[in-house]
Amino acid sequence: MYDAPPVPGVPYPGSLMVGQQFTEATLREKLASFGTRVELGGELVELAQDRDQVTASVRFDGQHQDVRARYLIGCDGGGSTVRKQVGIDFLGETWEQQRMLFGNLRVDGLDASVAHMWATGPGGGMLTLAPMPRSGTWFFTAPLPPDDGQGTSPVSVETFADIFSQRVGMSGVRFHDAVYLSVYQVNIRMVDRYRDGRVLLAGDAAHVHTPAGGQGMNTGVQDAYNLGWKLAHVLRGAPEPLLDTYEEERLPIAEHVLASTTARGRFWSSDDSARVSERIVGAFQGRDPFSDVSQLSITYRGSSLARDLDEAIGIRAGDRAPDAQPAPQVSEGRRGDVHTHRILPPGLPCSDSESALIDSAGEAHDLYGVDGDGLVLIRPDGYVALTGGSWDDQSVADYLERVTGDRAHRFERVAAAARSAW
Ligand SMILES: Cc1cc2nc3c(=O)[nH]c(=O)nc-3n(C[C@H](O)[C@H](O)[C@H](O)COP(=O)(O)OP(=O)(O)OC[C@H]3O[C@@H](n4cnc5c(N)ncnc54)[C@H](O)[C@@H]3O)c2cc1C
């Protein structure tokens, strides 16, 4: 069991339910803004790799097409063809006796301003119905008894209505128009490596666990977020071992997520309904005793990419850079691979006010634990790369050279400007 550590600077104390269709639509819109389109209907059948590239054989409308690329990321879910093709094991267990009914459907006759939970007694477990914002639908969850003969066969709206009526027995509630309905079998599995040559895995392809606490998609998104900037740098010439830090940083997180969701899943399916409902309500209010469900307290301290020059400031390399006050636009001349910001307490004289950010409420200084001078280098994924008690050109340039392979001439230009105004 884990204590949920406080997440400094996180202004989101509770949870909001958002249907995955909205999250996916948001991601697709963002991709479209980069000129990239998600192509549906293709099926990866097999893949091969050599020293220079990966060849994926994809079936579109019965036609095979070879797609060649320098790297391939398998984000193809728990049954991942990519993972099987490269022979990476999916270690763990299937909880044969733990099956859940999940659905997203319309419900009449319930107050949609609150989520509803019914402790339905021994064997019945907790039945929940939570209204989903924007869609007018409800998220339905209920454990199924191990021996009811349903297997994972398709279920209908009537199945959900029957379970509700048997366990809750409330009249005037009507179920209809499902977005999806499913019987979910708990699998707790993960890979022991995230990479095979030019092939990497992300998301459910690398780890699956109980949905208790809603961690799966979040973990997958953070995999992609961790990998994205590293892959971009390697494609632009950074040393290849940068890609190995993906597994180094993300595999321990997957282990932690499996452990915390398993502990939470076992507790939530126990018969102590009073304690279970108290804990579930607590989790929605941002107090989950099993782990930080927001995943914002994740740290990569100790990673080979984390470097503390000294311990002069509070924040440590590997931590998530906390949100401080909103930054105004920096001037065009300071854009490049490295953006340099000088964050000053109010009232300090500053020769170059254009590039300085004034920490008027002292929020940034507090959150980063800086009292006096401090240096924080932040990675493209928003985690702290390097910390120190004072500006140190050489250490920053060395760090950037080691990680990106670039002596960072662009960095030196902006560093010189910052130094002169320090
Ligand atoms: C009932 C339930 C509730 C959940 N609730 C939450 C929650 O509240 N919060 C949360 O963060 N997570 C939640 N999860 C987990 C979340 O849904 C998954 O972790 C997430 O969808 C995984 O995303 P993914 O892209 O890695 O894999 P998937 O969503 O499985 O996507 C894989 C994609 O790859 C495609 N694919 C597979 N094989 C091939 C192939 N050979 N060729 C081409 N395409 C292929 C599939 O069609 C699919 O589109 C929940 C899961 C369940 C079952």
The ligand as an SDF file (V2000), in Angstrom:
LIG
                    3D

 53 58  0  0  0  0  0  0  0  0999 V2000
  -13.6440   -0.7380  -18.3650 C   0  0  0  0  0  0  0  0  0  0  0  0
  -12.3550    0.0250  -18.4190 C   0  0  0  0  0  0  0  0  0  0  0  0
  -12.2700    1.2450  -17.7730 C   0  0  0  0  0  0  0  0  0  0  0  0
  -11.0810    1.9740  -17.8620 C   0  0  0  0  0  0  0  0  0  0  0  0
  -11.0300    3.1880  -17.2390 N   0  0  0  0  0  0  0  0  0  0  0  0
   -9.8960    3.9110  -17.3490 C   0  0  0  0  0  0  0  0  0  0  0  0
   -9.8060    5.1960  -16.7290 C   0  0  0  0  0  0  0  0  0  0  0  0
  -10.7290    5.6670  -16.0730 O   0  0  0  0  0  0  0  0  0  0  0  0
   -8.6430    5.8890  -16.8810 N   0  0  0  0  0  0  0  0  0  0  0  0
   -7.5850    5.3900  -17.5770 C   0  0  0  0  0  0  0  0  0  0  0  0
   -6.5550    6.0750  -17.6730 O   0  0  0  0  0  0  0  0  0  0  0  0
   -7.6500    4.1770  -18.1680 N   0  0  0  0  0  0  0  0  0  0  0  0
   -8.7730    3.4330  -18.0710 C   0  0  0  0  0  0  0  0  0  0  0  0
   -8.8450    2.2060  -18.6530 N   0  0  0  0  0  0  0  0  0  0  0  0
   -7.6970    1.6920  -19.3840 C   0  0  0  0  0  0  0  0  0  0  0  0
   -7.6110    2.2740  -20.7950 C   0  0  0  0  0  0  0  0  0  0  0  0
   -8.8110    2.0510  -21.5020 O   0  0  0  0  0  0  0  0  0  0  0  0
   -6.4520    1.5980  -21.5220 C   0  0  0  0  0  0  0  0  0  0  0  0
   -5.3090    1.5940  -20.6880 O   0  0  0  0  0  0  0  0  0  0  0  0
   -6.1210    2.3690  -22.7870 C   0  0  0  0  0  0  0  0  0  0  0  0
   -7.2250    2.3490  -23.6710 O   0  0  0  0  0  0  0  0  0  0  0  0
   -4.9130    1.7330  -23.4830 C   0  0  0  0  0  0  0  0  0  0  0  0
   -4.6210    2.4710  -24.6290 O   0  0  0  0  0  0  0  0  0  0  0  0
   -3.6800    1.8640  -25.7390 P   0  0  0  0  0  0  0  0  0  0  0  0
   -3.7040    2.8660  -26.8490 O   0  0  0  0  0  0  0  0  0  0  0  0
   -2.3770    1.4670  -25.1610 O   0  0  0  0  0  0  0  0  0  0  0  0
   -4.3730    0.5130  -26.1970 O   0  0  0  0  0  0  0  0  0  0  0  0
   -5.8270    0.3000  -26.8300 P   0  0  0  0  0  0  0  0  0  0  0  0
   -6.7970    1.3250  -26.3240 O   0  0  0  0  0  0  0  0  0  0  0  0
   -6.1300   -1.1490  -26.6270 O   0  0  0  0  0  0  0  0  0  0  0  0
   -5.6150    0.6230  -28.3690 O   0  0  0  0  0  0  0  0  0  0  0  0
   -4.8900   -0.2770  -29.1790 C   0  0  0  0  0  0  0  0  0  0  0  0
   -5.3100   -0.0030  -30.6070 C   0  0  0  0  0  0  0  0  0  0  0  0
   -4.4940   -0.8040  -31.4510 O   0  0  0  0  0  0  0  0  0  0  0  0
   -5.3120   -1.4300  -32.4380 C   0  0  0  0  0  0  0  0  0  0  0  0
   -4.6380   -2.6730  -32.8450 N   0  0  0  0  0  0  0  0  0  0  0  0
   -4.4750   -3.8130  -32.1540 C   0  0  0  0  0  0  0  0  0  0  0  0
   -3.7980   -4.7240  -32.8880 N   0  0  0  0  0  0  0  0  0  0  0  0
   -3.5420   -4.1390  -34.0830 C   0  0  0  0  0  0  0  0  0  0  0  0
   -2.8720   -4.5660  -35.2790 C   0  0  0  0  0  0  0  0  0  0  0  0
   -2.3210   -5.7720  -35.3800 N   0  0  0  0  0  0  0  0  0  0  0  0
   -2.7940   -3.7100  -36.3160 N   0  0  0  0  0  0  0  0  0  0  0  0
   -3.3220   -2.4550  -36.2320 C   0  0  0  0  0  0  0  0  0  0  0  0
   -3.9770   -1.9840  -35.1240 N   0  0  0  0  0  0  0  0  0  0  0  0
   -4.0670   -2.8210  -34.0620 C   0  0  0  0  0  0  0  0  0  0  0  0
   -6.6320   -1.6770  -31.7060 C   0  0  0  0  0  0  0  0  0  0  0  0
   -7.6660   -1.8100  -32.6650 O   0  0  0  0  0  0  0  0  0  0  0  0
   -6.7650   -0.4050  -30.8910 C   0  0  0  0  0  0  0  0  0  0  0  0
   -7.3630    0.6220  -31.6230 O   0  0  0  0  0  0  0  0  0  0  0  0
   -9.9890    1.4570  -18.5650 C   0  0  0  0  0  0  0  0  0  0  0  0
  -10.0900    0.2050  -19.2050 C   0  0  0  0  0  0  0  0  0  0  0  0
  -11.2500   -0.5130  -19.1110 C   0  0  0  0  0  0  0  0  0  0  0  0
  -11.3440   -1.8500  -19.8100 C   0  0  0  0  0  0  0  0  0  0  0  0
  1  2  1  0
  2  3  1  0
  2 52  2  0
  3  4  2  0
  4  5  1  0
  4 50  1  0
  5  6  2  0
  6  7  1  0
  6 13  1  0
  7  8  2  0
  7  9  1  0
  9 10  1  0
 10 11  2  0
 10 12  1  0
 12 13  2  0
 13 14  1  0
 14 15  1  0
 14 50  1  0
 15 16  1  0
 16 17  1  0
 16 18  1  0
 18 19  1  0
 18 20  1  0
 20 21  1  0
 20 22  1  0
 22 23  1  0
 23 24  1  0
 24 25  2  0
 24 26  1  0
 24 27  1  0
 27 28  1  0
 28 29  2  0
 28 30  1  0
 28 31  1  0
 31 32  1  0
 32 33  1  0
 33 34  1  0
 33 48  1  0
 34 35  1  0
 35 36  1  0
 35 46  1  0
 36 37  1  0
 36 45  1  0
 37 38  2  0
 38 39  1  0
 39 40  1  0
 39 45  2  0
 40 41  1  0
 40 42  2  0
 42 43  1  0
 43 44  2  0
 44 45  1  0
 46 47  1  0
 46 48  1  0
 48 49  1  0
 50 51  2  0
 51 52  1  0
 52 53  1  0
M  END
$$$$
